Amino acid sequence: MSEPTSLEDVRRRIDELDTRLTGLLAERQGLVRAAAGFKRDEQAVRAPDRVERVVTAARDRAVREGLSPDVAEAVWRAMIGAFIEYELTEHRSS
């Protein structure tokens, strides 16, 4: 990737990444919705052991990719928390 040439270029590239991220998050949401159907109770939805494994894996990937592992952890914990709430809603309505 070439170096940005201006603030506008940086912002444009960020906007493009945000568009791609939104699509990936929508795909993840579909899988979360599907997972809700396989889980019997709210403890299975919350799955704290699974959360810790996912966060650890995100930190490991971050190190390999040159992303701050602390940033990765914060993002993944926020994302997971939001999806747990979404999945609890889905699970309760099924």
Buried (B, 14 or more C-beta within 10 A) or exposed (E): EEEEEEEEEEEEEEEEEEEEEEEEBEEEBEEBBEBBEEBEEEEBBBBEEEBEEBBEEBBEEBEEEEBEBEEBBEBBBEBBEEBBEBBBEBBEEE
